[in-house]
Amino acid sequence: MEGKLNAGDAKCPFFCAHTSGAVICEGLIPDSHACMTFSGRQEKRIQYEAFCCMRYENCEQYRALTERYRQEAEA
């Protein structure tokens, strides 16, 4: 994915938004957001493309949220 990063490319169900240096996801606390900030645009691009757009099942935030919802469903 070269060029401009489009939020519409994100496939992760927990993705909310992104900025030039951050990815914003649903937070672990209900009705919250988690903001991952990066030291540079390239580091953010790598995270966004690899996890938000492609292999989101491998993202730590995705796995934590999936586990939270699983536990809530079992309660």
Secondary structure, DSSP 8 states (H G I E B T S, - for coil): --SS--GGG---TTEEEE-SSEEEEE-SSTT-EEEEE-SSHHHHHHHIIIIITT-GGG-HHHHHHHHHHHHHHH-
